[in-house]
Amino acid sequence: MEGKKQNSSLTIESQFTVNVGNPILKGLYPSTPCLFQNHEIKSLLLMPSINNIVFEDDEQGIQDEEFTEDNYAKVYGDQYISKIDELREAITASSTGRNAFNVFSLEAGLGKSFQTLKIIDANLNDWHHSLSFLIVKRFKSDIERSEKYLASHNHPLHTKVLGITADNWGEWKFKQDELKDIQVLIISHQRYINLCLDDELRQAFMENREVLIIDEKINFPIYTFSKKNYDEVRSYLHTSIQPEYDKVCNKLNKELLKQEVEKNKNKVVRCEPKIHPATLENFKKTIEVNIEKEIETKTRNKLKHFMAGLDQWYNTKCVYNGGNISTYNRKHRLWGLQNNIILDASAGIDATYQLGKFNLIGQERIVDHNKSQFTIINFNSSKSHLHHNHNKFYPEICEKIKANHKPKDKTLIICHKDNHKTILEQLFKADITKIGIGDDYDSEDFAINWFGNLIGKNEYSNFNQSWIIGTPNIPYEQYLVHYMMYKQSDLGKKPTEIVHGRFLNDEFKAVQIGYIASEIYQSVKRIQRNVMPEGEFFIINSDQKEIVSTVLSQIKGADNVRIIEMDFKQEKKGEKRGDNVDRFVDYVYGLPKGKYQKKDVSQAVGITTNFNRILTHAKVKALLPTETGLGMINIHNKYIEKLTDPIVQHDE
């Protein structure tokens, strides 16, 4: 075959460029170029790989099985091959610039990660166009398997491919100047996040490197302060430093109290707690010694996370909702090389990719699901609604699971982690006792797992039935933190109101809908990861207009859809009437500055007995002008003095 040398950005419509220098023809990158017709390149994709490792799918890493053929290329032909070529072009023949990213969002399960390694493998064989890569993987196991796949390029006297993990970083942190000579570095999501905070070390990983590939979206940490969090951390500390801890948290606790008194608990509001810098610095010096002395790793990590949060709560604009104050570290942001690629199957519905310099490619859906059945159970599956109806909901749903499970079926149940024990108990009552739970799955016909623990799981790829029991909501304020992270700005003057569980602002709402739909989509794609899916998918959700429709829009051929109802009558949450203490707090909060006779206040609130007992309640004491109080009222012998005027609430 002959063909003159040409640019690697060749558009592949009727011909493909391949590397004839590679005896196995694994890659698609041209070294000594030659042209093949579509049917010929198709046969190349179906050939065996020299390496005994295969990516079963894009999220779940490489499995230790022999890669024998590319079934997607075999069944879907040019449609699939053109997408892989698009990925090759993005990796080897593009230049995004350091601050922009191409996001390759081919659907889950089609081998984006595996094909990426094949492309890199071929590129390393090309002496004329060889590139240097930084690959970012979610798990340590994925780092190790990727390194193993490319290990044939290493030589006794020269390392070309290196996976950095906690196991070998102790050695390489003293040889940072040698990293620039390694052609392919593979690191974890967490190390990428850590490098955001260390400019010098980050430069060592970037030097002499052209292409960054991030496998799956990076989840930067969100720092949340709450009363529960405060109490938990306090319990870890020695009594000798608890007073200093209370002092440094005082402004945050006051902010929580203020928001509760102002009836903002069900709202999303901006807040900016402040503290004297010396108070914070003195406590940090004290606590650092105690953290290093902590033996328990889990406790030490929680203390470190809390301390990282302290810096942010007092120095960054925060968002309050439901007893949480949340924010992020502004240094936690995506950084890149000359060419940057993110592999994310749900990018097309994740609205955070609309907020920055992202270019979405490879979005077309290929795998046909027209032989699958989608059943939408019209029921509000939020945590609170499930809890309110748990006595009737869980027995009925578990009976439905049993009734729909046929002898040869394998059924995956996905839920909120907090609810999995309740489901397990009801399944036992329905005589379903052999169930794999979380990471402890061992070939059972039933499995339970939860949102947040599914990426990296390939045990369920051959299951034919799944039940999504729950809506993967996160606290409202965290959607806005995600917005700020990817927008790289604060909220501005945009309204933060919520109506019927959704933000009114279109951008905030898009982030919220996109997050929930992405989680459900990834959950749905855990099973029937094959070329012709024939699965039964049960999704319990009452928002067909936005959530369900968005999920199904990502699944080609999802036409066999039916909607059913639960049999029991749902209970509606009644309005909770405040007790005497709450009514007193609400009343005095609305009073202007002045002095008010106790008897007049008690009559106005409707309290006829034990009025003085109410005045000694912790909620009332929190309004007093003490170090930990809000300074709103003072209580005298015969009257109550209001020290502040009520805050007039304006639309944000």
Stockholm file with secondary structure:
# STOCKHOLM 1.0

chainA/1-652         MEGKKQNSSLTIESQFTVNVGNPILKGLYPSTPCLFQNHEIKSLLLMPSINNIVFEDDEQGIQDEEFTEDNYAKVYGDQYISKIDELREAITASSTGRNAFNVFSLEAGLGKSFQTLKIIDANLNDWHHSLSFLIVKRFKSDIERSEKYLASHNHPLHTKVLGITADNWGEWKFKQDELKDIQVLIISHQRYINLCLDDELRQAFMENREVLIIDEKINFPIYTFSKKNYDEVRSYLHTSIQPEYDKVCNKLNKELLKQEVEKNKNKVVRCEPKIHPATLENFKKTIEVNIEKEIETKTRNKLKHFMAGLDQWYNTKCVYNGGNISTYNRKHRLWGLQNNIILDASAGIDATYQLGKFNLIGQERIVDHNKSQFTIINFNSSKSHLHHNHNKFYPEICEKIKANHKPKDKTLIICHKDNHKTILEQLFKADITKIGIGDDYDSEDFAINWFGNLIGKNEYSNFNQSWIIGTPNIPYEQYLVHYMMYKQSDLGKKPTEIVHGRFLNDEFKAVQIGYIASEIYQSVKRIQRNVMPEGEFFIINSDQKEIVSTVLSQIKGADNVRIIEMDFKQEKKGEKRGDNVDRFVDYVYGLPKGKYQKKDVSQAVGITTNFNRILTHAKVKALLPTETGLGMINIHNKYIEKLTDPIVQHDE
#=GR chainA/1-652 SS CCCCCCCTTCCCSSEEECCTTSTTCCCCCCSSCCEEEHHHHHHHHTSCCSSSCEESSSSSCEESSCCCCCHHHHHHTHHHHHHHHHHHHHHHSCCCCTTCEEEECCCTTSCHHHHHHHHHHHHHTCTTTCCCEEEEESSHHHHHHHHHHTGGGCBTTBCCEEECCHHHHHHHTTCGGGGGGCSEEEEEHHHHHHHTTCHHHHHHHHTTCCEEEEESCCCCCCEEECHHHHHHHHHHSCTTTHHHHHHHHHHHHHHHHHHHHTTCTTSCEEECCCCCHHHHHHHHHHHHHHHHHCCCHHHHHHHHHHHHHHHHHTTSCEEEETTEEEECCTTCCCCCCSEEEEECTTGGGCGGGGSSSEEEECCCCCSCCTTCEEEEECSCCCHHHHHHTHHHHHHHHHHHHHHHCCTTCCEEEEECGGGHHHHHHHHHHTTCCCEEETTBCCSCSEEEEETTSCTTCCTTTTCCEEEEESCCCCCHHHHHHHHHHHHTSCCTTCCCCEETTEESSHHHHHHHHHHHHHHHHHHHTTSCCSSSCCCEEEEECSCIIIIIHHHHTTSTTTTCEEEECCSSCCCCCCCCCCCHHHHHHHHHHTSCSEEEEHHHHHHHHTCCSCHHHHHTSHHHHTTSSSSSSCCCEEECSSEEEECSCCCCCCCC
#=GC SS_cons         CCCCCCCTTCCCSSEEECCTTSTTCCCCCCSSCCEEEHHHHHHHHTSCCSSSCEESSSSSCEESSCCCCCHHHHHHTHHHHHHHHHHHHHHHSCCCCTTCEEEECCCTTSCHHHHHHHHHHHHHTCTTTCCCEEEEESSHHHHHHHHHHTGGGCBTTBCCEEECCHHHHHHHTTCGGGGGGCSEEEEEHHHHHHHTTCHHHHHHHHTTCCEEEEESCCCCCCEEECHHHHHHHHHHSCTTTHHHHHHHHHHHHHHHHHHHHTTCTTSCEEECCCCCHHHHHHHHHHHHHHHHHCCCHHHHHHHHHHHHHHHHHTTSCEEEETTEEEECCTTCCCCCCSEEEEECTTGGGCGGGGSSSEEEECCCCCSCCTTCEEEEECSCCCHHHHHHTHHHHHHHHHHHHHHHCCTTCCEEEEECGGGHHHHHHHHHHTTCCCEEETTBCCSCSEEEEETTSCTTCCTTTTCCEEEEESCCCCCHHHHHHHHHHHHTSCCTTCCCCEETTEESSHHHHHHHHHHHHHHHHHHHTTSCCSSSCCCEEEEECSCIIIIIHHHHTTSTTTTCEEEECCSSCCCCCCCCCCCHHHHHHHHHHTSCSEEEEHHHHHHHHTCCSCHHHHHTSHHHHTTSSSSSSCCCEEECSSEEEECSCCCCCCCC
//
